[in-house]
Amino acid sequence: MNANGKRPERKENAVRAFLRLPMVKYVLKRLLIAALTIAVIILALFLLLQFMPGSPFNDEKMSLEQIAAANAKYGLDKPVVIQFFQYFKNMLTGDFGVSYSIAKNVDITTLLNARLPVSLRIGFQAVALGTILGLLLGILAALKHNTFWDTLCTVISVIGVSVPSYVFALGLCYFLAFLLGWFPTLYSDANPILSSVLPTISLSMFTIATIARFTRTEMLDVLGSDYMLLAESKGVYGTRLIWMHAIRNALIPVITVLGPLVVDLMTGSMVVEKIFSIPGIGTLLVQAIQANDYNVTVVLSFVYSLMYVLMMLIVDVLYGIIDPRIRLTKEDG
Amino acid sequence: MKRILSLMLAAVLVLSVGTFASAESKKILNVHLLNEVESLEIGLASAGQSFDVISATEEGLYAMDAGGTPVPTIATGYTLSDDNCVYTFTLRKDAVWSNGTPVTANDFVYAWTRGIDDVTYPDYTYAWIFETACIKNASAILKHEMAPSELGVKALDDNTLQVTLASPCGYFLSLMAFPIFLPINQQFAESQGADYGKSSDNVLANGPFVLTDYTPASLSFNMVKNDKYYDKDSVKIDAIHFQVIKDNQSAMLAYENGELDTVLLTGDLTELYTDDAEFKTVPSGYYWYVSMNQKAPGLNNIDIRNAIIHAIDKDSLCGYVLKDGSVGAYGAVPTSLCGDPEKGVDFRDCSGTYAQYDVAQAQESWKKGLEEIGKADLTLELLTEDTDESKAVGEFVQQQLQTNLPGLTVTLTTTVKKDRLQRMRRENGNYQLGLTRWGPDYADPMTYFNIWSTGGGHDGMSWEDSKTNGYDELCKRCTDGDLAGKPVERWQAMISLEKMLFDNAVICPVYLKADALLVKSKVTGIEFHAVGTPHVYKHVEIAG
């Protein structure tokens, strides 16, 4: 170990070599794009808000002086550019500001802490349920191609894709909660798991339907391909054949679809949250838009965008892991 | 496998039974709210549901009883000076806050000087109420000519509060029931700092109930009977559970399921339940009318305006379109607002019936008006909100005007409420016909007449003549001028104010909104008020 010996060099080379790994370059590049996307989104949101009609305070009974004083207090009378930079700075330091109309003067962080976990939990439940059920249904339909199961899968897919989550939500609420009394009609913190069942099912219908269809198509494609024939002729059979060879290949397009599906969940959640009175960010966003609560609208839109960008990032990375062709071919040169 | 399934089913059943086993021994009222409460701090609250929740937990000097008469609550009585300008209230000695400290006169002084201070509450929409109550120096304070501490309210000792008015105020006592005049415990509020009023831990109660688990923008929260309340024996229920449900169908399901004891009916659902035994309609006090901007082409002509006023069949609107108990408006002041000072006869019954549906008269005025402005036809834009109700009313008014006044074309524009309000403000005046409403802030006709005087809340229609024809002047005299101390003459003056409005064809009344709701038959005693706090739950009883 000399002072200027091998080790430091090796370390430096090691770092550089690490960075040159195709996987790492791939992920870093994706991260950079994600960060840039988020910055552009904040700008776009802020600009859009400037064009919204009315102001947060224009209550029927306020005088001009009161409105002017209110604008001054919240810094809304400064030029737009200054407002934006101030806002950007605040967002990066975690200072999301306060709500103007929904919960007056309450830190938006407090609102987020109260509302976000519920939405995330139910959203996650819906994604998990949707993906698992969708995959199972799709695989079953592909394996039992042209039988009753296949037809059932198609019917469920069509219904799940065509019927809006609002109708499912109300229908489930009416039949399972109201008529049969198996579940509560409204979400309640006192009963978080049971009262989140119906919302989860309503939200996941679209996911089940879409994933089932995709999986079925992909599986059929894979099952009929040459390498499956080769594997079978090599003596691989049963679960091992399906799992090791068929499903992993079929999964790739499914993962691609998962990204946008999560977005559908986010938007669907606004309606489902309203019906089951779930204290989540979906209803908060709609309320904020209607009440012209600027800060809440921007912060929530940002949260949604963040979730989406994150989701796409995960999908991209998963893609790279599952299919080596992608990360290798893309990083040529 | 089968055993696992049956075990799971059993678990689900047990869980559901467990959740639904309601505590039968406790009487809990389940109330439906349409929106979240904005704040528990009086100075920041401006929506009905916020007032409901705050007023259930806090009391002021007076409260409105079911008939609309002020009754003493924290105050036990008062003496009034000879010039009717100084009220000396004695406070009860057994009123305490939920942290055990007594309610003192200083709590009122602190609350009122804090409430009028627009540094603390720049967007507080009710600061002008101090002026309306004619409290000394209120006007100067609102103009920043004096500090809030100069407000005419003083604590003579812990149980005596002295309020000095700039001029006599005929409805002062009923104003004292308004939430902004509620007391605030100074020490507690200052210890909470910026957090005051945000959740149930950040407020104190001195009224019938105490909040237990309210957090900001909460959709579901509870309040329990306040054991420290001086009149707790009058409170017959143990707790109130508030549930915010924005979707009216889910709300109905929850009501039919027994999870809600009250449900507010909106839109199509109202029709479905009109014949139900539990259906109730309650006048909400909201007065809907069409504001006619006198700067718009044609609307500066009195005959054109008169034509519009008489061309709308309001009874049909209420009977066939709204169907929720709303009634036609035939004046500038709704029914059941207040009665005359001598015999209590409702203002509507003392004054005249205006703006009646009379097609012949309308068409005559219309012809005359068209001749005077030298046109054969006229196109006007009617601005409404984007709610289902306003759109339906707008369409009805459009159809009526176009049918009954040949040559008139009415185009409809809908927009969000905040934009509509913005456009109809005087400094914008960016509308021609506008469907708008006003809710009473206090139980006196001046709450309506003042909005049409110069500088008033609905002054956007540019009725310039009000400055010269005596309307503005008479309004001032009735509000805080020489008539303020002469109730009988003042009453007559207000009747003549209404006559002036219709002699000059200033506004086109449409309807008085009623709220429709269902209340379980086992629940009695919910008080509905058109002024101040919309719902009072202190005297609720639940049978069985």
Interface residues (C-beta under 8 A of the other chain):
Chain A: P53 G54 S55 F57 N58 D59 E60 K61 M62 S63 L64 Q66 I67 A69 A70 A72 K73 S99 Y100 S101 I102 A103 K104 N105 V106 T110 L111 A114 R115 L170 C173 Y174 A177 F178 G181 W182 F183 P184 T185 L186 S188 D189 A190 N191 L194 K274 I275 F276 S277 I278 P279 T283 L284 Q287 Q290 N292
Chain B: V12 L15 S16 T19 F20 N35 E36 E38 S39 E41 L44 A45 S46 D118 P122 D123 Y124 T125 Y126 A127 W128 A194 K198 T215 P216 A217 S218 L219 S220 Q243 V244 I245 K246 D247 Q249 S250 L253 A254 E256 N257 E259 T415 V416 K418 D419 L421 Q422 E427 W438 D441 G457
